[in-house]
Amino acid sequence: MKEQFRPHHIFCQRFLTLRFPERGEEYAGVKRRALDIIGSHDETLIEVIEGVDQICRVCLNRKADRCESPKGNEEAVRKWDAIILKGLGITYGETRTAKQWRTLIDAKAPLDLCTSRCAYRSTCTIAG
């Protein structure tokens, strides 16, 4: 089975300590599952996708398949995703095992975005 996530969900999940209780239990469960897959599964295939993924689908900030978060709407999120793609040297559609994603991220992190422009850097263990 192949999982699909946005670039910032693949990259950031392991490092964020922030919880979003206002987004509900369904969101928390999907986020925990994604964190487990990305963070500890070795052979699960993960494809990097553009736009709404399984985490977004259950988020209360999603409106008509768009992120409408107060910290950044869909256009802002797509810009962050593009910066992460460039920083990792990857493109949409690329598929790797979870272990391969972790190895790539560990080799490239932190990205410039992490330490300079990320809205969540105060709750991120990689941003220092």
C-alpha positions as CSV (number, residue, x, y, z in Angstrom):
1,M,0.0,0.0,0.0
2,K,1.2,3.5,-0.9
3,E,0.6,6.5,1.3
4,Q,0.4,10.0,-0.1
5,F,1.4,13.2,1.7
6,R,2.2,16.8,1.0
7,P,5.8,17.8,1.2
8,H,5.5,19.7,4.5
9,H,3.7,16.7,6.1
10,I,6.5,14.3,5.0
11,F,9.2,16.8,6.1
12,C,7.8,18.4,9.3
13,Q,5.8,15.7,11.1
14,R,8.7,14.2,13.0
15,F,9.9,17.6,14.3
16,L,6.7,19.5,15.4
17,T,5.7,19.3,19.0
18,L,2.6,21.4,18.6
19,R,-0.8,19.8,19.0
20,F,-4.0,21.0,17.4
21,P,-6.8,20.0,19.8
22,E,-9.2,22.5,18.1
23,R,-9.0,20.4,14.9
24,G,-10.7,17.4,16.6
25,E,-10.1,13.8,17.4
26,E,-10.4,12.6,13.8
27,Y,-7.6,15.0,12.8
28,A,-5.5,13.9,15.8
29,G,-5.9,10.2,14.9
30,V,-4.9,10.7,11.2
31,K,-2.0,12.9,12.3
32,R,-0.8,10.2,14.8
33,R,-1.1,7.5,12.1
34,A,0.9,9.7,9.6
35,L,3.6,10.4,12.2
36,D,3.8,6.6,12.9
37,I,4.2,5.8,9.2
38,I,6.6,8.6,8.4
39,G,8.6,8.2,11.6
40,S,8.9,4.5,12.2
41,H,7.8,2.4,9.3
42,D,10.7,1.4,7.1
43,E,9.2,-0.2,4.0
44,T,5.9,1.7,3.6
45,L,5.9,3.6,0.3
46,I,5.2,7.3,0.5
47,E,4.5,9.5,-2.5
48,V,4.9,13.2,-2.3
49,I,1.7,14.9,-3.7
50,E,0.5,18.4,-4.5
51,G,-2.5,19.7,-2.7
52,V,-4.8,18.2,-0.1
53,D,-3.7,14.9,1.4
54,Q,-5.1,12.5,4.0
55,I,-4.2,14.9,6.9
56,C,-5.7,17.9,5.2
57,R,-8.9,16.0,4.4
58,V,-9.9,15.8,8.1
59,C,-8.6,19.3,9.1
60,L,-11.2,21.8,10.1
61,N,-9.2,24.5,8.2
62,R,-9.9,22.8,4.9
63,K,-12.6,24.5,2.9
64,A,-13.5,23.1,-0.6
65,D,-10.2,21.3,-0.9
66,R,-8.1,24.3,0.1
67,C,-6.2,25.1,3.3
68,E,-7.7,28.1,5.0
69,S,-5.5,28.1,8.1
70,P,-5.0,31.5,9.8
71,K,-1.2,30.7,9.7
72,G,-1.3,30.3,5.9
73,N,-3.9,29.6,3.2
74,E,-3.6,27.2,0.3
75,E,-1.3,29.5,-1.7
76,A,1.0,30.0,1.2
77,V,1.1,26.3,1.9
78,R,1.9,25.5,-1.7
79,K,4.8,28.0,-1.5
80,W,6.1,26.2,1.6
81,D,5.7,22.9,-0.1
82,A,7.7,24.2,-3.2
83,I,10.5,25.4,-0.9
84,I,10.6,22.0,0.8
85,L,10.7,20.2,-2.6
86,K,13.6,22.4,-3.7
87,G,15.4,22.0,-0.4
88,L,15.2,18.2,-0.6
89,G,15.9,18.1,-4.4
90,I,12.7,16.3,-5.2
91,T,9.6,16.7,-7.3
92,Y,5.9,15.9,-7.0
93,G,5.2,12.2,-7.7
94,E,8.4,11.0,-6.2
95,T,7.9,7.8,-4.2
96,R,10.3,6.5,-1.6
97,T,10.1,4.2,1.5
98,A,9.5,5.9,4.8
99,K,13.0,5.0,5.8
100,Q,14.4,6.6,2.6
101,W,12.4,9.8,3.3
102,R,13.8,9.9,6.8
103,T,17.4,9.4,5.6
104,L,16.9,12.2,3.0
105,I,15.4,14.6,5.5
106,D,18.0,13.9,8.1
107,A,20.7,14.7,5.5
108,K,19.1,18.0,4.4
109,A,17.5,19.4,7.6
110,P,17.1,22.0,8.7
111,L,16.2,23.8,5.6
112,D,16.5,27.6,5.4
113,L,12.7,27.8,5.7
114,C,12.9,26.0,9.1
115,T,15.1,28.6,10.8
116,S,14.0,31.8,9.1
117,R,10.4,31.7,7.9
118,C,8.4,28.8,9.3
119,A,5.3,29.9,11.3
120,Y,5.8,26.9,13.6
121,R,9.5,27.2,14.3
122,S,8.9,27.9,18.0
123,T,7.4,24.4,18.3
124,C,9.8,22.6,16.0
125,T,12.7,20.5,17.4
126,I,14.8,20.9,14.2
127,A,14.7,24.7,14.1
128,G,16.6,24.9,17.4
